Amino acid sequence: MRKRPGEVRDAIVSVLKARPQGASVADITRQVTALIGDVPSSSVRSYLQLNTPQLFARMNRAQYVLNGFGYQPEHFSEKPASRSITIGKATLVQDDGLAWLARQPAHSVHAIVTDPPYGLVEYSDLEQKKLRAGKGGVWRMPPSFDGTTRSPLPRFTVLKQTDLDALEQFFTEWAARALPVLVPGANVVVASNPLLSYLISGALARAGLERRGEIVRLVMTMRGGDRPKHAHEEFSEVSVMPRSMWEPWLVFRKPLEGRVQDNLRKWGTGGFRRISADRPFGDVIESSPTRPAERALAPHPSLKPQAFLRQLVRGVLPLGKGIVLDPFAGSGSTLAAAEATGYESVGIEKDAAYYDVAVKAIPKLAKLPSINGYSR
């Protein structure tokens, strides 16, 4: 089909806006084709060359970026991590997750399980300072109930369009950097929420990962269900939005090499580990809010319970061997789940305070008692 004037150029601009660290001609061609249909790589290359340096800039390794658009090489430092520690089969690194991925060899990670900063804003230095001071900011501080202090919740409804655009760009870039590090068939499981999951899912797909569905964590949270603010008596029978009773964990996979059985033989990946010979891994996992005892061991606002994480982490390596990566490790709960399951794992955490928490928390969380192989 004949393209309208400027359609290829506009598609290239759209692709590179989502890839502020740049992309190769082959990557750009693939994503442009996904947006507007078949486009020869020679046409993409011509558009890039004709519009450089007015619109595009050529980097090392034959990659292109938008000229002057969001490219900040100092943010993605090539310097080695400042700290790292080995705890059993787990390795924890203090580093920027994207910078760390850029330094890793190809085909070195077999699965990713992560609960990322999917609003980005709430984990900025400013908002974390407010949170630690108990002042809220973008974090909602629920009141105490029956003497128990409830965990803060991020207010995703206050994110501006610029925040949502940055979120989409961040996850497209993150997935693009993760893709070469993963072995073919590697599972990528990413925690999200019903308000933002569509943005993250689209970003991961555009980067080249295959969407494989969602895992539903059945859990009652404090999000939603409230009456209109300052009008709760007037509209006593109204909930502004549904009370959240589940949490989506997006499931993606790096494309296979050949058939599933071929990929399993070569890389040990390509599916999920069955619960037993009679029970396949399912996409609904009953859960509960993280218990106070676990929060005391690993104080982090997004901490997930070991009972849930151990089931998830166990499932992502179909043959029970390989390396599980959490590039947004927080207080180390994913690494602890991998340690309890007997898997090798690597966690990357940028925040120095959370890194210190994780160093202490991982061995304690991993030693929590279990029922049927999962923690209490």
C-alpha positions as CSV (number, residue, x, y, z in Angstrom):
1,M,0.0,0.0,0.0
2,R,1.3,3.4,-1.0
3,K,2.3,5.5,2.1
4,R,1.2,9.1,2.4
5,P,3.9,11.8,2.2
6,G,5.8,12.0,5.5
7,E,4.3,8.8,7.0
8,V,7.6,6.9,7.1
9,R,9.4,9.9,8.6
10,D,6.6,10.4,11.2
11,A,6.7,6.7,12.2
12,I,10.5,6.9,12.6
13,V,10.1,9.9,14.9
14,S,7.5,8.0,16.9
15,V,9.7,5.0,17.3
16,L,12.7,7.1,18.4
17,K,10.7,9.1,20.8
18,A,10.1,5.9,22.7
19,R,13.7,4.9,22.4
20,P,15.6,7.9,23.8
21,Q,18.8,5.9,23.9
22,G,18.6,5.2,20.2
23,A,18.0,2.2,18.0
24,S,19.6,0.5,15.0
25,V,18.3,0.7,11.5
26,A,17.0,-2.9,11.8
27,D,15.2,-2.2,15.1
28,I,13.7,1.0,13.7
29,T,12.6,-0.8,10.5
30,R,10.9,-3.6,12.5
31,Q,9.0,-1.1,14.7
32,V,8.0,1.2,11.8
33,T,6.6,-1.8,9.9
34,A,4.6,-2.7,13.0
35,L,3.1,0.8,13.1
36,I,2.3,1.4,9.4
37,G,2.9,-1.8,7.5
38,D,5.8,-3.1,5.4
39,V,8.6,-0.6,4.8
40,P,11.9,-1.6,3.2
41,S,15.0,-1.1,5.4
42,S,16.5,0.8,2.5
43,S,13.7,3.4,2.8
44,V,14.2,3.8,6.5
45,R,17.9,4.2,6.1
46,S,17.4,6.8,3.4
47,Y,15.0,8.8,5.6
48,L,17.5,8.7,8.4
49,Q,20.5,9.8,6.3
50,L,18.6,12.5,4.5
51,N,17.3,14.0,7.8
52,T,20.6,13.8,9.7
53,P,21.5,16.1,11.4
54,Q,18.4,18.3,11.0
55,L,16.1,15.7,12.7
56,F,18.2,12.7,13.7
57,A,21.7,12.1,15.1
58,R,23.9,9.1,14.3
59,M,25.6,7.5,17.3
60,N,28.2,4.8,17.7
61,R,27.4,1.3,16.6
62,A,25.2,2.6,13.7
63,Q,22.4,3.7,16.0
64,Y,20.2,6.7,15.5
65,V,18.5,9.0,18.0
66,L,16.2,12.1,17.7
67,N,18.5,15.0,17.5
68,G,18.2,16.8,20.9
69,F,15.3,14.6,22.1
70,G,15.8,13.3,25.6
71,Y,19.2,11.7,25.1
72,Q,21.2,11.9,28.3
73,P,24.2,9.6,28.1
74,E,25.4,10.7,31.5
75,H,22.2,9.1,33.0
76,F,23.2,5.7,31.6
77,S,26.7,5.6,33.0
78,E,29.0,2.8,31.8
79,K,30.8,2.9,35.2
80,P,30.6,-0.3,37.2
81,A,28.2,-0.6,40.1
82,S,29.1,1.1,43.4
83,R,28.2,-1.9,45.6
84,S,27.3,-5.6,45.2
85,I,26.9,-8.5,47.5
86,T,26.3,-12.3,47.2
87,I,23.8,-13.9,49.5
88,G,23.5,-17.6,48.9
89,K,22.6,-17.9,45.2
90,A,21.4,-14.3,45.0
91,T,23.5,-11.4,43.8
92,L,22.4,-7.9,44.8
93,V,23.8,-4.9,42.9
94,Q,23.4,-1.2,43.7
95,D,23.1,0.4,40.2
96,D,20.7,1.9,37.7
97,G,18.8,-0.9,36.1
98,L,19.0,0.4,32.6
99,A,22.7,1.1,32.9
100,W,23.4,-2.4,34.3
101,L,21.5,-4.0,31.4
102,A,23.6,-2.1,28.9
103,R,26.8,-3.7,30.3
104,Q,25.6,-7.3,30.3
105,P,26.5,-10.0,27.8
106,A,23.9,-11.4,25.5
107,H,21.9,-14.5,26.5
108,S,22.8,-14.3,30.2
109,V,19.4,-14.1,31.9
110,H,16.7,-16.8,31.8
111,A,13.7,-14.9,33.3
112,I,12.7,-11.6,34.7
113,V,10.2,-11.1,37.6
114,T,9.9,-7.5,38.8
115,D,7.6,-5.1,40.5
116,P,8.9,-1.9,38.8
117,P,8.4,1.8,39.6
118,Y,5.5,1.8,37.2
119,G,4.5,5.4,38.0
120,L,8.1,6.6,37.9
121,V,7.1,9.8,39.7
122,E,6.5,8.0,43.1
123,Y,10.1,6.8,43.2
124,S,11.7,10.1,42.3
125,D,14.1,11.5,44.9
126,L,11.5,14.2,45.8
127,E,8.6,11.9,46.3
128,Q,10.7,9.3,48.2
129,K,11.8,12.1,50.6
130,K,8.2,13.0,51.2
131,L,7.3,9.4,51.8
132,R,10.1,8.8,54.3
133,A,9.0,12.0,56.1
134,G,5.4,10.7,56.3
135,K,4.2,13.7,54.2
136,G,2.6,11.7,51.4
137,G,3.0,13.8,48.2
138,V,2.0,11.5,45.4
139,W,1.8,8.7,48.1
140,R,-1.6,8.4,49.9
141,M,-1.1,7.7,53.6
142,P,-4.0,5.5,54.7
143,P,-5.1,6.1,58.3
144,S,-4.3,3.5,61.0
145,F,-6.9,0.8,61.6
146,D,-7.3,-1.2,64.8
147,G,-3.9,0.0,65.9
148,T,-2.2,-1.2,62.6
149,T,-0.4,1.3,60.4
150,R,-1.4,0.6,56.8
151,S,1.1,0.9,53.9
152,P,1.2,4.0,51.7
153,L,-0.3,3.7,48.3
154,P,0.8,5.7,45.2
155,R,-2.0,7.9,43.7
156,F,-1.8,6.9,40.0
157,T,-4.9,8.9,39.2
158,V,-2.8,12.2,39.7
159,L,-0.3,11.4,37.0
160,K,-0.3,14.0,34.2
161,Q,-0.1,13.2,30.5
162,T,3.6,14.1,30.5
163,D,4.1,11.5,33.3
164,L,2.3,8.9,31.3
165,D,4.3,9.6,28.2
166,A,7.5,9.3,30.2
167,L,6.3,6.1,31.7
168,E,5.7,4.6,28.2
169,Q,9.1,5.8,26.9
170,F,10.8,4.4,30.0
171,F,9.4,0.9,29.6
172,T,10.0,0.8,25.9
173,E,13.6,1.6,26.5
174,W,13.9,-0.8,29.4
175,A,12.4,-3.7,27.4
176,A,14.7,-2.9,24.4
177,R,17.7,-3.1,26.7
178,A,16.5,-6.3,28.4
179,L,15.8,-8.1,25.1
180,P,19.4,-8.9,24.1
181,V,20.4,-9.9,27.6
182,L,17.6,-12.5,27.8
183,V,17.9,-16.0,26.3
184,P,15.3,-16.9,23.7
185,G,12.1,-18.0,25.3
186,A,12.8,-16.2,28.6
187,N,9.7,-15.2,30.5
188,V,9.3,-11.6,31.5
189,V,6.7,-11.1,34.3
190,V,6.0,-7.5,35.3
191,A,3.7,-6.3,38.1
192,S,1.3,-3.5,37.2
193,N,-2.1,-2.1,38.1
194,P,-5.4,-1.8,36.2
195,L,-4.9,1.9,35.5
196,L,-1.5,1.7,33.9
197,S,-1.1,-1.8,32.6
198,Y,-2.2,-1.0,29.1
199,L,0.7,1.5,28.7
200,I,3.3,-0.9,30.0
201,S,2.0,-3.7,27.9
202,G,2.1,-1.7,24.7
203,A,5.6,-0.5,25.5
204,L,6.9,-4.0,26.0
205,A,5.3,-5.3,22.8
206,R,6.7,-2.4,20.8
207,A,10.2,-3.3,22.0
208,G,9.9,-6.8,20.6
209,L,8.7,-9.0,23.5
210,E,5.7,-11.3,22.8
211,R,2.7,-10.8,25.0
212,R,1.6,-14.1,26.6
213,G,-1.3,-13.0,28.8
214,E,-1.5,-11.9,32.5
215,I,-1.2,-13.5,35.9
216,V,-4.0,-12.3,38.2
217,R,-3.0,-11.8,41.8
218,L,-6.3,-12.1,43.7
219,V,-5.8,-9.6,46.5
220,M,-8.0,-7.0,48.2
221,T,-6.2,-3.6,48.3
222,M,-7.1,-0.2,49.7
223,R,-7.3,1.3,46.2
224,G,-10.8,2.5,44.9
225,G,-14.2,2.1,46.4
226,D,-14.3,5.5,48.0
227,R,-17.3,7.9,47.9
228,P,-16.8,11.3,46.3
229,K,-14.3,13.5,48.2
230,H,-16.0,16.1,50.4
231,A,-19.4,14.8,49.2
232,H,-19.5,11.4,50.8
233,E,-22.8,12.0,52.6
234,E,-24.6,13.5,49.6
235,F,-23.5,10.6,47.4
236,S,-23.3,7.9,50.0
237,E,-24.3,5.1,47.6
238,V,-21.6,6.0,45.0
239,S,-18.1,4.6,44.6
240,V,-15.9,6.8,42.4
241,M,-14.1,3.8,41.0
242,P,-14.4,0.0,41.6
243,R,-12.6,-1.3,44.7
244,S,-9.5,-3.1,43.6
245,M,-9.7,-6.8,44.2
246,W,-6.9,-8.0,41.9
247,E,-3.5,-7.0,40.6
248,P,-2.3,-7.7,37.0
249,W,1.2,-9.2,36.4
250,L,1.9,-8.9,32.7
251,V,3.4,-11.9,31.1
252,F,5.7,-11.5,28.1
253,R,8.3,-13.8,26.4
254,K,11.4,-13.2,24.3
255,P,10.7,-14.9,20.9
256,L,11.7,-18.5,20.6
257,E,14.3,-20.1,18.5
258,G,12.3,-22.7,16.6
259,R,9.7,-24.8,18.4
260,V,9.1,-24.8,22.1
261,Q,10.8,-28.2,22.4
262,D,13.8,-26.9,20.5
263,N,14.1,-23.9,22.7
264,L,13.7,-26.0,25.9
265,R,16.5,-28.3,24.8
266,K,18.9,-25.5,23.9
267,W,18.1,-22.7,26.4
268,G,15.9,-24.4,29.1
269,T,13.2,-21.8,28.5
270,G,10.0,-21.3,26.6
271,G,7.2,-22.2,29.1
272,F,6.3,-22.3,32.7
273,R,7.1,-25.0,35.3
274,R,4.1,-27.1,36.2
275,I,3.0,-27.1,39.8
276,S,2.9,-30.9,39.6
277,A,2.5,-33.6,37.0
278,D,-1.2,-33.2,37.3
279,R,-1.4,-29.4,37.7
280,P,-0.2,-26.9,35.1
281,F,0.9,-23.4,36.2
282,G,-2.2,-21.2,36.3
283,D,-2.8,-17.5,35.6
284,V,-4.8,-16.8,38.8
285,I,-2.9,-16.9,42.1
286,E,-4.9,-16.3,45.4
287,S,-3.0,-13.9,47.6
288,S,-3.4,-11.5,50.5
289,P,-1.8,-8.2,51.5
290,T,1.8,-8.6,52.8
291,R,1.8,-9.4,56.4
292,P,3.2,-7.0,59.1
293,A,5.9,-9.6,60.0
294,E,7.3,-9.5,56.5
295,R,7.1,-5.7,56.3
296,A,9.0,-5.5,59.5
297,L,11.8,-7.5,57.9
298,A,11.7,-5.6,54.6
299,P,10.2,-2.1,55.0
300,H,9.3,-1.1,51.4
301,P,6.0,0.5,50.2
302,S,5.5,-2.0,47.4
303,L,6.6,-5.2,49.2
304,K,4.8,-8.3,47.9
305,P,4.3,-11.4,50.1
306,Q,6.6,-14.4,49.8
307,A,3.7,-16.8,49.6
308,F,2.8,-15.2,46.3
309,L,6.3,-14.5,45.0
310,R,7.6,-18.0,45.6
311,Q,4.8,-19.5,43.4
312,L,5.5,-16.9,40.7
313,V,9.3,-17.2,40.7
314,R,9.2,-21.0,40.8
315,G,7.0,-21.0,37.7
316,V,9.1,-18.8,35.4
317,L,11.9,-21.3,34.9
318,P,10.2,-24.3,33.2
319,L,13.1,-26.8,33.9
320,G,13.9,-25.4,37.3
321,K,17.3,-24.0,36.3
322,G,18.6,-20.6,35.1
323,I,19.0,-17.1,36.4
324,V,16.1,-14.9,37.5
325,L,16.6,-11.1,37.3
326,D,14.8,-8.4,39.1
327,P,16.1,-5.1,37.7
328,F,14.0,-3.1,40.2
329,A,14.8,-5.1,43.3
330,G,13.5,-2.8,46.1
331,S,13.9,-4.6,49.4
332,G,14.9,-7.9,47.7
333,S,11.7,-9.9,48.0
334,T,12.0,-11.4,44.5
335,L,15.6,-12.5,45.3
336,A,14.4,-13.9,48.6
337,A,11.8,-16.0,46.8
338,A,14.3,-17.3,44.3
339,E,16.7,-18.2,47.2
340,A,13.9,-20.1,49.0
341,T,13.1,-21.9,45.7
342,G,16.7,-22.8,45.1
343,Y,17.2,-20.6,42.0
344,E,20.1,-18.3,41.1
345,S,19.0,-14.7,41.0
346,V,20.3,-11.2,40.4
347,G,18.7,-8.0,41.7
348,I,19.5,-4.4,40.8
349,E,18.5,-1.5,43.1
350,K,19.4,2.1,42.5
351,D,18.2,3.6,45.8
352,A,21.0,3.2,48.4
353,A,18.5,3.1,51.3
354,Y,16.5,0.2,49.8
355,Y,19.8,-1.6,48.8
356,D,20.7,-1.5,52.5
357,V,17.3,-2.8,53.5
358,A,17.6,-5.6,50.9
359,V,21.0,-6.8,52.2
360,K,19.4,-7.5,55.6
361,A,16.0,-8.6,54.3
362,I,16.9,-11.2,51.7
363,P,18.3,-13.9,54.0
364,K,15.5,-13.3,56.6
365,L,12.7,-13.4,54.0
366,A,14.2,-16.5,52.4
367,K,14.1,-18.4,55.8
368,L,10.4,-17.8,56.4
369,P,8.6,-21.1,57.0
370,S,6.5,-22.5,54.2
371,I,3.4,-24.5,53.5
372,N,3.5,-26.8,50.4
373,G,6.7,-25.1,49.4
374,Y,5.5,-21.5,49.8
375,S,5.9,-19.1,52.6
376,R,3.3,-18.4,55.3
